[in-house]
Amino acid sequence: MDEKEKTVVDRGDPLPAIMSIALCLKFAGAIMSIYVEQEGMKMKKENIVGMAKNVEDLLASFCYCGDLGLHGIDHLRRVAILSGRLAVAVGEDVESAVVMGFLHDSARRNDGGGNGHAHDSAVLARELIERFYPHLDVDRICEAIAGHADGEVV
């Protein structure tokens, strides 16, 4: 492991890394079969998919990206599910990861590049999380969303 990889691994907070990895896995088409114990129950893919559906049902109408082709609601759903599955694998809070994954491009207004949408999505995510998920760590989730488009894992 080179020094840069070691620095990323040693930083401690896995939520930003989950966002980055979920986005990479989406493009790679990787499929994970994960069944691990979490809080005394088996967290299977079906449970995560159901959780992502609930988040989508609650939050999709607030997202600006609904009409986009590449980065629309389908994209948000896929990233939410992958984020949840990765959270299970590393022992992270699944609900936080699913909400983060769903909201990561929520304020995106086009399919073009750039990272301005990440900041805008973090602002929108803060409002929605404080309203609908006040029990989650909004600062941590929004920090991960804000940084997801810059290529850095902090």
C-alpha positions in Angstrom: 0.0 0.0 0.0 1.5 3.3 -1.0 1.6 6.4 1.3 -1.5 8.0 -0.3 -3.6 4.9 0.0 -2.5 4.5 3.7 -3.5 8.1 4.4 -7.0 7.5 3.1 -7.4 4.3 5.1 -6.1 5.9 8.3 -8.4 8.9 8.3 -11.1 7.1 10.2 -14.5 8.4 8.9 -15.8 5.9 6.3 -18.8 7.8 5.1 -17.0 9.9 2.5 -15.2 6.8 1.3 -18.5 5.0 1.0 -19.7 7.7 -1.3 -16.6 7.5 -3.5 -16.6 3.8 -3.6 -20.3 3.5 -4.3 -19.9 5.8 -7.3 -16.9 3.8 -8.6 -18.8 0.5 -8.1 -21.8 1.9 -10.0 -19.6 2.5 -13.0 -17.8 -0.8 -12.7 -21.1 -2.7 -12.5 -19.8 -4.6 -9.5 -22.3 -6.7 -7.6 -21.9 -7.6 -4.0 -23.6 -10.3 -2.0 -23.4 -9.2 1.5 -25.1 -10.7 4.5 -23.6 -9.5 7.8 -25.0 -9.0 11.2 -26.0 -5.5 12.1 -27.8 -4.7 15.4 -28.9 -8.3 15.8 -30.6 -8.8 12.4 -29.4 -9.9 9.0 -29.2 -6.8 6.7 -29.8 -8.3 3.3 -29.9 -6.5 0.0 -33.7 -6.6 0.0 -33.7 -4.7 3.3 -31.5 -2.0 1.9 -33.5 -1.8 -1.3 -36.6 -1.3 0.8 -34.9 1.4 2.8 -33.8 3.1 -0.4 -37.4 3.0 -1.7 -38.7 4.6 1.5 -36.1 7.4 1.2 -37.0 7.8 -2.5 -40.7 8.0 -1.8 -40.1 10.6 0.8 -37.5 12.8 -0.8 -37.7 12.4 -4.6 -40.2 15.3 -5.0 -37.7 17.7 -3.5 -34.8 16.8 -5.9 -34.0 19.0 -8.8 -32.5 16.2 -10.9 -35.7 14.2 -11.6 -35.8 14.9 -15.4 -32.1 14.2 -16.0 -31.0 11.1 -17.9 -27.7 10.1 -16.4 -28.1 11.7 -13.0 -31.8 11.4 -12.4 -33.8 9.6 -9.7 -32.7 6.1 -11.0 -29.1 7.2 -10.5 -29.9 8.4 -6.9 -31.6 5.1 -6.1 -28.7 3.0 -7.4 -26.1 5.0 -5.4 -28.3 4.9 -2.3 -28.5 1.0 -2.5 -24.8 0.7 -3.2 -24.0 3.0 -0.3 -26.2 1.0 2.0 -24.5 -2.2 1.0 -21.1 -0.8 1.5 -22.1 0.6 4.9 -23.1 -2.9 5.9 -19.7 -4.2 4.8 -17.8 -1.7 6.9 -20.1 -1.6 9.9 -21.4 1.9 9.2 -24.9 3.2 9.8 -26.9 2.0 6.8 -29.7 4.6 7.1 -27.1 7.4 6.9 -25.4 5.9 3.9 -28.7 5.3 2.1 -29.9 8.9 2.7 -26.4 10.2 1.7 -26.4 8.1 -1.5 -29.8 9.3 -2.5 -29.2 12.9 -1.9 -25.7 13.2 -3.3 -26.9 14.6 -6.6 -30.2 15.9 -5.5 -29.5 19.5 -6.6 -27.9 18.6 -9.9 -29.5 20.5 -12.7 -27.7 19.0 -15.7 -25.7 15.9 -16.7 -22.5 17.9 -17.3 -19.3 17.8 -15.2 -18.2 20.0 -12.5 -18.5 19.9 -8.7 -20.8 22.9 -8.1 -23.7 20.4 -7.9 -22.0 18.7 -4.9 -22.1 21.9 -2.8 -25.7 22.6 -3.9 -26.8 19.0 -3.1 -25.2 19.3 0.3 -27.2 22.5 1.0 -30.4 20.8 -0.1 -29.6 17.6 1.8 -29.0 19.6 5.0 -32.5 21.0 4.8 -34.1 17.7 4.0 -32.2 15.7 6.6 -33.0 18.2 9.3 -36.7 18.0 8.4 -37.1 14.3 7.8 -34.1 12.6 9.5 -33.2 14.7 12.5 -31.7 11.7 14.2 -28.9 11.4 11.6 -25.6 13.2 11.7 -26.4 15.9 9.2 -22.9 17.5 9.3 -21.2 14.3 8.5 -23.5 13.3 5.7 -23.4 16.8 4.1 -19.6 16.9 4.3 -19.5 13.6 2.4 -22.0 14.9 -0.2 -20.2 18.3 -0.6 -16.9 16.5 -1.4 -18.1 13.7 -3.6 -17.4 15.4 -6.9 -13.9 16.6 -6.2 -12.1 13.3 -6.4 -10.8 13.5 -2.8 -11.7 11.3 0.1 -11.2 13.2 3.3 
